[in-house]
Amino acid sequence: MELKKQDNIAAGLVSDRFPTVSGIVIQITYYRKAAIPLLMVRTVNICPTSYAYFKMDCMIKGCDGGGFDLTSVVINMIKAHKKMKSGALNCSGTADAIESDHARIEYAAVIQYKRVSAVKS
Ligand SMILES: [Zn+2]
């Protein structure tokens, strides 16, 4: 938890890093390698006062250091002023006790932007 707190602080606030963004909603569906692969569905709501931290933890026991990093997805969307994007990611965890394809997510990210006020010349 302590490490995560530091990560959050290092990431900075959404309003500072991405001043044009008014909100981000990411729906994440977690899958594992099992007979019933669907693990859980969660929705992450990020507002301008949230930390700009988009790395999601892996839900699999024994997976240390793994997870799903959506940072580049979000940054690329904001750069392109894109409102919606969906895709899939595999867990980056490589612990010996777990298989490399033990977990993956499907995500759907929606970003809302502030209305750009007219620039006075
Ligand atoms: Zn994992």
Backbone and ligand atoms as CSV (ligand in chain L), in Angstrom:
chain,resi,resn,atom,element,x,y,z
A,1,MET,N,N,0.834,-1.209,0.000
A,1,MET,CA,C,0.000,0.000,0.000
A,1,MET,C,C,0.865,1.254,0.000
A,2,GLU,N,N,1.948,1.190,0.776
A,2,GLU,CA,C,2.826,2.356,0.872
A,2,GLU,C,C,3.446,2.681,-0.483
A,3,LEU,N,N,3.865,1.623,-1.174
A,3,LEU,CA,C,4.476,1.796,-2.491
A,3,LEU,C,C,3.476,2.421,-3.457
A,4,LYS,N,N,2.247,1.941,-3.358
A,4,LYS,CA,C,1.215,2.433,-4.251
A,4,LYS,C,C,0.962,3.922,-4.021
A,5,LYS,N,N,0.979,4.311,-2.765
A,5,LYS,CA,C,0.766,5.711,-2.419
A,5,LYS,C,C,1.849,6.577,-3.075
A,6,GLN,N,N,3.090,6.087,-2.996
A,6,GLN,CA,C,4.194,6.831,-3.615
A,6,GLN,C,C,4.023,6.914,-5.126
A,7,ASP,N,N,3.592,5.801,-5.718
A,7,ASP,CA,C,3.340,5.788,-7.163
A,7,ASP,C,C,2.303,6.839,-7.533
A,8,ASN,N,N,1.243,6.901,-6.711
A,8,ASN,CA,C,0.170,7.860,-6.962
A,8,ASN,C,C,0.693,9.284,-6.920
A,9,ILE,N,N,1.486,9.582,-5.898
A,9,ILE,CA,C,1.999,10.938,-5.740
A,9,ILE,C,C,2.930,11.280,-6.911
A,10,ALA,N,N,3.758,10.312,-7.303
A,10,ALA,CA,C,4.668,10.529,-8.427
A,10,ALA,C,C,3.906,10.773,-9.724
A,11,ALA,N,N,2.739,10.150,-9.848
A,11,ALA,CA,C,1.954,10.292,-11.080
A,11,ALA,C,C,1.374,11.699,-11.223
A,12,GLY,N,N,1.154,12.383,-10.103
A,12,GLY,CA,C,0.579,13.719,-10.155
A,12,GLY,C,C,-0.925,13.675,-10.358
A,13,LEU,N,N,-1.550,14.819,-10.321
A,13,LEU,CA,C,-2.994,14.883,-10.471
A,13,LEU,C,C,-3.385,14.996,-11.942
A,14,VAL,N,N,-4.548,14.440,-12.251
A,14,VAL,CA,C,-5.058,14.508,-13.630
A,14,VAL,C,C,-5.163,15.961,-14.088
A,15,SER,N,N,-5.659,16.829,-13.189
A,15,SER,CA,C,-5.856,18.240,-13.578
A,15,SER,C,C,-4.534,18.925,-13.924
A,16,ASP,N,N,-3.433,18.487,-13.282
A,16,ASP,CA,C,-2.123,19.073,-13.581
A,16,ASP,C,C,-1.523,18.495,-14.862
A,17,ARG,N,N,-1.624,17.187,-14.990
A,17,ARG,CA,C,-0.983,16.533,-16.142
A,17,ARG,C,C,-1.813,16.641,-17.413
A,18,PHE,N,N,-3.133,16.590,-17.253
A,18,PHE,CA,C,-4.015,16.609,-18.428
A,18,PHE,C,C,-5.113,17.648,-18.204
A,19,PRO,N,N,-4.768,18.931,-18.299
A,19,PRO,CA,C,-5.753,19.978,-17.957
A,19,PRO,C,C,-6.982,20.004,-18.859
A,20,THR,N,N,-6.920,19.384,-20.020
A,20,THR,CA,C,-8.080,19.419,-20.923
A,20,THR,C,C,-9.103,18.341,-20.583
A,21,VAL,N,N,-8.743,17.421,-19.681
A,21,VAL,CA,C,-9.615,16.286,-19.384
A,21,VAL,C,C,-10.575,16.625,-18.244
A,22,SER,N,N,-11.857,16.344,-18.453
A,22,SER,CA,C,-12.827,16.569,-17.376
A,22,SER,C,C,-13.237,15.265,-16.704
A,23,GLY,N,N,-12.936,14.140,-17.319
A,23,GLY,CA,C,-13.258,12.870,-16.667
A,23,GLY,C,C,-12.832,11.679,-17.498
A,24,ILE,N,N,-12.503,10.602,-16.807
A,24,ILE,CA,C,-12.115,9.362,-17.486
A,24,ILE,C,C,-12.873,8.213,-16.826
A,25,VAL,N,N,-13.487,7.384,-17.642
A,25,VAL,CA,C,-14.153,6.188,-17.125
A,25,VAL,C,C,-13.567,4.989,-17.860
A,26,ILE,N,N,-13.071,4.038,-17.091
A,26,ILE,CA,C,-12.501,2.838,-17.709
A,26,ILE,C,C,-13.242,1.627,-17.169
A,27,GLN,N,N,-13.886,0.907,-18.064
A,27,GLN,CA,C,-14.523,-0.344,-17.656
A,27,GLN,C,C,-13.568,-1.487,-17.948
A,28,ILE,N,N,-13.304,-2.286,-16.931
A,28,ILE,CA,C,-12.314,-3.352,-17.058
A,28,ILE,C,C,-12.959,-4.689,-16.740
A,29,THR,N,N,-12.786,-5.635,-17.650
A,29,THR,CA,C,-13.241,-7.001,-17.418
A,29,THR,C,C,-12.009,-7.872,-17.221
A,30,TYR,N,N,-11.943,-8.524,-16.065
A,30,TYR,CA,C,-10.780,-9.348,-15.728
A,30,TYR,C,C,-11.057,-10.806,-16.085
A,31,TYR,N,N,-10.083,-11.421,-16.755
A,31,TYR,CA,C,-10.168,-12.843,-17.069
A,31,TYR,C,C,-8.942,-13.545,-16.520
A,32,ARG,N,N,-9.121,-14.810,-16.170
A,32,ARG,CA,C,-7.985,-15.641,-15.772
A,32,ARG,C,C,-8.012,-16.910,-16.605
A,33,LYS,N,N,-6.907,-17.644,-16.549
A,33,LYS,CA,C,-6.844,-18.903,-17.267
A,33,LYS,C,C,-7.484,-19.976,-16.398
A,34,ALA,N,N,-8.751,-20.301,-16.673
A,34,ALA,CA,C,-9.486,-21.264,-15.859
A,34,ALA,C,C,-10.707,-21.722,-16.644
A,35,ALA,N,N,-11.405,-22.727,-16.115
A,35,ALA,CA,C,-12.598,-23.248,-16.776
A,35,ALA,C,C,-13.653,-22.152,-16.917
A,36,ILE,N,N,-13.759,-21.348,-15.859
A,36,ILE,CA,C,-14.662,-20.186,-15.930
A,36,ILE,C,C,-13.766,-18.947,-15.891
A,37,PRO,N,N,-13.418,-18.436,-17.054
A,37,PRO,CA,C,-12.384,-17.397,-17.094
A,37,PRO,C,C,-12.790,-16.035,-16.548
A,38,LEU,N,N,-14.073,-15.715,-16.595
A,38,LEU,CA,C,-14.480,-14.367,-16.159
A,38,LEU,C,C,-14.298,-14.217,-14.659
A,39,LEU,N,N,-13.487,-13.248,-14.276
A,39,LEU,CA,C,-13.172,-13.057,-12.869
A,39,LEU,C,C,-14.029,-11.945,-12.264
A,40,MET,N,N,-13.999,-10.791,-12.870
A,40,MET,CA,C,-14.790,-9.679,-12.365
A,40,MET,C,C,-14.836,-8.546,-13.379
A,41,VAL,N,N,-15.815,-7.690,-13.180
A,41,VAL,CA,C,-15.933,-6.490,-14.004
A,41,VAL,C,C,-15.926,-5.303,-13.063
A,42,ARG,N,N,-15.105,-4.324,-13.367
A,42,ARG,CA,C,-15.141,-3.126,-12.515
A,42,ARG,C,C,-15.028,-1.879,-13.376
A,43,THR,N,N,-15.569,-0.825,-12.837
A,43,THR,CA,C,-15.518,0.460,-13.526
A,43,THR,C,C,-14.699,1.427,-12.691
A,44,VAL,N,N,-13.690,2.003,-13.309
A,44,VAL,CA,C,-12.825,2.950,-12.618
A,44,VAL,C,C,-13.191,4.354,-13.091
A,45,ASN,N,N,-13.578,5.179,-12.142
A,45,ASN,CA,C,-13.910,6.577,-12.457
A,45,ASN,C,C,-12.770,7.479,-12.012
A,46,ILE,N,N,-12.270,8.259,-12.946
A,46,ILE,CA,C,-11.146,9.145,-12.636
A,46,ILE,C,C,-11.584,10.576,-12.942
A,47,CYS,N,N,-11.432,11.438,-11.958
A,47,CYS,CA,C,-11.824,12.832,-12.155
A,47,CYS,C,C,-10.577,13.714,-12.098
A,48,PRO,N,N,-10.711,15.000,-12.428
A,48,PRO,CA,C,-9.520,15.863,-12.470
A,48,PRO,C,C,-8.738,15.904,-11.161
A,49,THR,N,N,-9.411,15.679,-10.024
A,49,THR,CA,C,-8.704,15.716,-8.744
A,49,THR,C,C,-8.114,14.358,-8.358
A,50,SER,N,N,-8.293,13.348,-9.232
A,50,SER,CA,C,-7.694,12.032,-8.976
A,50,SER,C,C,-6.228,12.054,-9.367
A,51,TYR,N,N,-5.495,11.064,-8.842
A,51,TYR,CA,C,-4.115,10.877,-9.296
A,51,TYR,C,C,-4.121,10.276,-10.695
A,52,ALA,N,N,-3.172,10.708,-11.510
A,52,ALA,CA,C,-3.069,10.222,-12.894
A,52,ALA,C,C,-2.315,8.891,-12.907
A,53,TYR,N,N,-2.914,7.916,-12.248
A,53,TYR,CA,C,-2.276,6.610,-12.084
A,53,TYR,C,C,-3.194,5.567,-12.707
A,54,PHE,N,N,-2.704,4.906,-13.738
A,54,PHE,CA,C,-3.575,4.029,-14.517
A,54,PHE,C,C,-3.066,2.595,-14.568
A,55,LYS,N,N,-2.320,2.215,-13.555
A,55,LYS,CA,C,-1.845,0.834,-13.526
A,55,LYS,C,C,-2.761,0.016,-12.622
A,56,MET,N,N,-3.393,-0.990,-13.206
A,56,MET,CA,C,-4.339,-1.817,-12.467
A,56,MET,C,C,-3.641,-3.081,-11.974
A,57,ASP,N,N,-3.959,-3.456,-10.749
A,57,ASP,CA,C,-3.343,-4.653,-10.179
A,57,ASP,C,C,-3.894,-5.920,-10.818
A,58,CYS,N,N,-3.052,-6.943,-10.838
A,58,CYS,CA,C,-3.492,-8.272,-11.240
A,58,CYS,C,C,-4.246,-8.884,-10.063
A,59,MET,N,N,-5.312,-9.607,-10.367
A,59,MET,CA,C,-6.147,-10.169,-9.300
A,59,MET,C,C,-5.726,-11.585,-8.920
A,60,ILE,N,N,-4.703,-12.099,-9.558
A,60,ILE,CA,C,-4.310,-13.489,-9.329
A,60,ILE,C,C,-3.340,-13.573,-8.154
A,61,LYS,N,N,-3.631,-14.473,-7.216
A,61,LYS,CA,C,-2.779,-14.699,-6.055
A,61,LYS,C,C,-1.416,-15.190,-6.504
A,62,GLY,N,N,-0.380,-14.680,-5.926
A,62,GLY,CA,C,0.963,-15.130,-6.272
A,62,GLY,C,C,1.574,-14.354,-7.411
A,63,CYS,N,N,0.817,-13.461,-8.004
A,63,CYS,CA,C,1.346,-12.643,-9.088
A,63,CYS,C,C,1.882,-11.344,-8.491
A,64,ASP,N,N,3.170,-11.337,-8.230
A,64,ASP,CA,C,3.786,-10.137,-7.662
A,64,ASP,C,C,4.384,-9.300,-8.785
A,65,GLY,N,N,4.169,-8.044,-8.709
A,65,GLY,CA,C,4.750,-7.146,-9.698
A,65,GLY,C,C,4.043,-7.156,-11.038
A,66,GLY,N,N,2.986,-7.928,-11.128
A,66,GLY,CA,C,2.219,-7.953,-12.376
A,66,GLY,C,C,1.210,-6.829,-12.419
A,67,GLY,N,N,0.363,-6.867,-13.416
A,67,GLY,CA,C,-0.662,-5.853,-13.521
A,67,GLY,C,C,-0.863,-5.436,-14.949
A,68,PHE,N,N,-1.719,-4.453,-15.093
A,68,PHE,CA,C,-2.113,-4.003,-16.422
A,68,PHE,C,C,-1.924,-2.493,-16.473
A,69,ASP,N,N,-0.980,-2.068,-17.267
A,69,ASP,CA,C,-0.646,-0.640,-17.294
A,69,ASP,C,C,-1.357,0.057,-18.448
A,70,LEU,N,N,-2.347,0.849,-18.081
A,70,LEU,CA,C,-3.133,1.567,-19.089
A,70,LEU,C,C,-2.627,2.996,-19.290
A,71,THR,N,N,-1.477,3.309,-18.697
A,71,THR,CA,C,-0.964,4.679,-18.772
A,71,THR,C,C,-0.768,5.132,-20.217
A,72,SER,N,N,-0.091,4.304,-21.021
A,72,SER,CA,C,0.187,4.726,-22.399
A,72,SER,C,C,-1.095,4.798,-23.227
A,73,VAL,N,N,-2.060,3.920,-22.916
A,73,VAL,CA,C,-3.351,3.961,-23.618
A,73,VAL,C,C,-4.016,5.314,-23.383
A,74,VAL,N,N,-4.063,5.711,-22.099
A,74,VAL,CA,C,-4.724,6.969,-21.733
A,74,VAL,C,C,-3.972,8.162,-22.332
A,75,ILE,N,N,-2.657,8.155,-22.222
A,75,ILE,CA,C,-1.863,9.290,-22.729
A,75,ILE,C,C,-2.028,9.428,-24.247
A,76,ASN,N,N,-1.998,8.300,-24.938
A,76,ASN,CA,C,-2.161,8.365,-26.396
A,76,ASN,C,C,-3.545,8.854,-26.803
A,77,MET,N,N,-4.553,8.448,-26.035
A,77,MET,CA,C,-5.916,8.923,-26.317
A,77,MET,C,C,-6.000,10.434,-26.137
A,78,ILE,N,N,-5.413,10.935,-25.055
A,78,ILE,CA,C,-5.487,12.373,-24.774
A,78,ILE,C,C,-4.722,13.155,-25.841
A,79,LYS,N,N,-3.550,12.646,-26.231
A,79,LYS,CA,C,-2.766,13.309,-27.286
A,79,LYS,C,C,-3.562,13.426,-28.577
A,80,ALA,N,N,-4.309,12.367,-28.906
A,80,ALA,CA,C,-5.082,12.339,-30.150
A,80,ALA,C,C,-6.483,12.909,-29.972
A,81,HIS,N,N,-6.786,13.355,-28.736
A,81,HIS,CA,C,-8.108,13.862,-28.381
A,81,HIS,C,C,-9.194,12.840,-28.703
A,82,LYS,N,N,-8.878,11.598,-28.455
A,82,LYS,CA,C,-9.786,10.503,-28.747
A,82,LYS,C,C,-10.718,10.290,-27.564
A,83,LYS,N,N,-11.992,10.015,-27.854
A,83,LYS,CA,C,-12.957,9.890,-26.763
A,83,LYS,C,C,-13.161,8.465,-26.293
A,84,MET,N,N,-12.977,7.508,-27.193
A,84,MET,CA,C,-13.231,6.117,-26.816
A,84,MET,C,C,-12.176,5.192,-27.375
A,85,LYS,N,N,-11.818,4.207,-26.592
A,85,LYS,CA,C,-10.912,3.182,-27.075
A,85,LYS,C,C,-11.126,1.911,-26.268
A,86,SER,N,N,-11.080,0.789,-26.968
A,86,SER,CA,C,-11.152,-0.475,-26.241
A,86,SER,C,C,-10.050,-1.387,-26.735
A,87,GLY,N,N,-9.696,-2.347,-25.912
A,87,GLY,CA,C,-8.619,-3.252,-26.270
A,87,GLY,C,C,-8.437,-4.306,-25.198
A,88,ALA,N,N,-7.322,-4.991,-25.262
A,88,ALA,CA,C,-7.034,-6.051,-24.307
A,88,ALA,C,C,-5.560,-6.000,-23.930
A,89,LEU,N,N,-5.265,-6.437,-22.710
A,89,LEU,CA,C,-3.878,-6.476,-22.237
A,89,LEU,C,C,-3.649,-7.782,-21.489
A,90,ASN,N,N,-2.465,-8.332,-21.619
A,90,ASN,CA,C,-2.079,-9.479,-20.797
A,90,ASN,C,C,-1.341,-8.975,-19.571
A,91,CYS,N,N,-1.443,-9.730,-18.480
A,91,CYS,CA,C,-0.714,-9.363,-17.278
A,91,CYS,C,C,0.780,-9.427,-17.550
A,92,SER,N,N,1.501,-8.434,-17.003
A,92,SER,CA,C,2.941,-8.365,-17.231
A,92,SER,C,C,3.723,-9.146,-16.176
A,93,GLY,N,N,3.024,-9.793,-15.254
A,93,GLY,CA,C,3.684,-10.537,-14.179
A,93,GLY,C,C,4.427,-11.759,-14.698
A,94,THR,N,N,5.610,-12.018,-14.139
A,94,THR,CA,C,6.417,-13.130,-14.617
A,94,THR,C,C,6.912,-13.997,-13.460
A,95,ALA,N,N,6.153,-14.039,-12.367
A,95,ALA,CA,C,6.561,-14.868,-11.226
A,95,ALA,C,C,6.612,-16.338,-11.633
A,96,ASP,N,N,7.522,-17.090,-11.016
A,96,ASP,CA,C,7.713,-18.500,-11.376
A,96,ASP,C,C,6.467,-19.340,-11.139
A,97,ALA,N,N,5.725,-18.983,-10.100
A,97,ALA,CA,C,4.589,-19.808,-9.678
A,97,ALA,C,C,3.389,-19.684,-10.611
A,98,ILE,N,N,3.433,-18.743,-11.534
A,98,ILE,CA,C,2.263,-18.508,-12.375
A,98,ILE,C,C,2.621,-18.630,-13.842
A,99,GLU,N,N,1.650,-18.999,-14.643
A,99,GLU,CA,C,1.880,-19.099,-16.076
A,99,GLU,C,C,1.844,-17.710,-16.698
A,100,SER,N,N,2.541,-17.566,-17.813
A,100,SER,CA,C,2.652,-16.237,-18.416
A,100,SER,C,C,1.302,-15.746,-18.953
A,101,ASP,N,N,0.403,-16.668,-19.277
A,101,ASP,CA,C,-0.910,-16.232,-19.797
A,101,ASP,C,C,-2.005,-16.435,-18.750
A,102,HIS,N,N,-1.654,-16.214,-17.486
A,102,HIS,CA,C,-2.590,-16.500,-16.402
A,102,HIS,C,C,-3.726,-15.499,-16.290
A,103,ALA,N,N,-3.529,-14.298,-16.817
A,103,ALA,CA,C,-4.568,-13.284,-16.639
A,103,ALA,C,C,-4.521,-12.252,-17.760
A,104,ARG,N,N,-5.688,-11.760,-18.097
A,104,ARG,CA,C,-5.752,-10.676,-19.069
A,104,ARG,C,C,-6.982,-9.810,-18.763
A,105,ILE,N,N,-6.987,-8.628,-19.331
A,105,ILE,CA,C,-8.162,-7.763,-19.184
A,105,ILE,C,C,-8.625,-7.301,-20.558
A,106,GLU,N,N,-9.904,-7.002,-20.624
A,106,GLU,CA,C,-10.430,-6.244,-21.749
A,106,GLU,C,C,-10.895,-4.923,-21.169
A,107,TYR,N,N,-10.535,-3.840,-21.851
A,107,TYR,CA,C,-10.895,-2.542,-21.302
A,107,TYR,C,C,-11.647,-1.706,-22.333
A,108,ALA,N,N,-12.443,-0.801,-21.819
A,108,ALA,CA,C,-13.114,0.196,-22.648
A,108,ALA,C,C,-12.968,1.523,-21.919
A,109,ALA,N,N,-12.200,2.413,-22.514
A,109,ALA,CA,C,-11.932,3.696,-21.873
A,109,ALA,C,C,-12.702,4.805,-22.583
A,110,VAL,N,N,-13.293,5.667,-21.772
A,110,VAL,CA,C,-14.012,6.829,-22.304
A,110,VAL,C,C,-13.445,8.068,-21.622
A,111,ILE,N,N,-13.021,9.022,-22.428
A,111,ILE,CA,C,-12.465,10.255,-21.863
A,111,ILE,C,C,-13.335,11.435,-22.281
A,112,GLN,N,N,-13.678,12.243,-21.287
A,112,GLN,CA,C,-14.425,13.468,-21.579
A,112,GLN,C,C,-13.480,14.647,-21.443
A,113,TYR,N,N,-13.640,15.563,-22.372
A,113,TYR,CA,C,-12.752,16.727,-22.397
A,113,TYR,C,C,-13.533,17.985,-22.053
A,114,LYS,N,N,-12.821,18.907,-21.438
A,114,LYS,CA,C,-13.427,20.212,-21.158
A,114,LYS,C,C,-13.620,20.950,-22.470
A,115,ARG,N,N,-14.622,21.753,-22.485
A,115,ARG,CA,C,-14.806,22.589,-23.675
A,115,ARG,C,C,-13.705,23.614,-23.717
A,116,VAL,N,N,-13.078,23.680,-24.862
A,116,VAL,CA,C,-11.969,24.628,-24.999
A,116,VAL,C,C,-12.568,26.016,-25.212
A,117,SER,N,N,-12.220,26.926,-24.316
A,117,SER,CA,C,-12.736,28.278,-24.462
A,117,SER,C,C,-11.954,29.002,-25.567
A,118,ALA,N,N,-12.649,29.876,-26.233
A,118,ALA,CA,C,-12.040,30.564,-27.380
A,118,ALA,C,C,-10.808,31.343,-26.932
A,119,VAL,N,N,-9.772,31.228,-27.694
A,119,VAL,CA,C,-8.530,31.933,-27.378
A,119,VAL,C,C,-8.629,33.357,-27.890
A,120,LYS,N,N,-8.390,34.283,-26.970
A,120,LYS,CA,C,-8.438,35.693,-27.376
A,120,LYS,C,C,-7.127,36.072,-28.040
A,121,SER,N,N,-7.248,36.750,-29.148
A,121,SER,CA,C,-6.017,37.117,-29.861
A,121,SER,C,C,-5.606,38.537,-29.484
L,1,ZN,ZN,ZN,-0.767,-11.410,-13.048
